[in-house]
């Protein structure tokens, strides 16, 4: 899986030592880059859509609790240009 690819993953948000972790329902974990929305989802079953930024790291694009609808879709051009300039 190359860097910059978009992934949709289901799991549970947990607090890690230095950041939040997405524990995947089928096993494994993804480290999530800091996002101000994550604390309200701790210990909740969620679906995360994010961009791979490292071996097991995701930058969260959007997140929802299981059973909820996705929030409004972001403007991908603006988001991609912000991410690309890092």
C-alpha positions in Angstrom: 0.0 0.0 0.0 1.7 3.2 -1.1 1.6 6.4 1.0 -1.2 8.8 0.3 -3.8 6.1 -0.4 -7.3 6.5 1.0 -8.6 3.8 3.3 -11.9 3.1 5.0 -11.5 1.1 8.2 -13.9 -0.1 10.9 -12.7 -0.4 14.5 -12.7 1.1 18.0 -10.8 4.2 19.0 -8.4 3.7 21.9 -6.0 6.1 23.7 -2.4 5.2 23.0 0.7 6.4 24.8 1.2 9.5 22.6 -1.9 9.5 20.3 -5.1 7.7 19.5 -5.2 4.2 18.0 -7.8 2.6 15.8 -8.1 -1.1 16.9 -9.4 -2.8 13.8 -12.3 -5.3 14.4 -10.5 -8.1 12.6 -7.2 -7.5 14.4 -4.4 -5.0 14.0 -4.1 -1.3 14.8 -3.6 2.0 13.0 -2.1 5.0 14.7 -4.2 8.1 14.1 -2.6 11.5 13.6 -3.8 14.0 16.1 -7.3 15.3 15.4 -9.4 17.4 17.7 -12.5 15.2 16.9 -11.0 11.9 18.2 -11.5 12.3 22.0 -15.3 12.1 21.7 -15.0 8.8 19.9 -12.8 7.0 22.4 -14.1 3.4 23.2 -16.8 3.8 20.4 -17.2 1.5 17.4 -16.4 3.7 14.4 -15.7 3.8 10.7 -12.7 6.0 9.8 -11.8 7.3 6.3 -8.2 8.4 6.2 -5.1 8.8 4.1 -2.1 6.6 4.8 0.9 8.7 6.0 3.2 6.0 7.3 3.6 2.3 7.8 0.6 2.1 10.1 -0.5 5.8 10.4 -3.6 7.4 9.1 -4.6 11.1 8.8 -8.3 11.1 9.5 -10.4 12.7 6.7 -13.7 11.9 8.3 -15.1 9.7 11.0 -18.5 8.4 12.1 -20.0 6.1 14.7 -21.3 2.8 13.5 -25.0 3.2 12.5 -24.7 6.9 11.7 -24.5 8.7 8.4 -21.3 10.2 7.1 -20.9 13.9 7.8 -20.9 16.2 4.8 -18.1 15.3 2.3 -15.1 17.7 2.5 -13.9 19.6 -0.5 -11.2 17.2 -1.6 -9.2 19.7 -3.7 -8.8 22.0 -0.7 -7.9 19.1 1.6 -5.5 17.5 -0.8 -3.6 20.7 -1.4 -3.3 21.3 2.4 -2.0 17.8 2.9 0.4 18.0 -0.1 2.1 21.2 1.2 3.4 19.5 4.3 
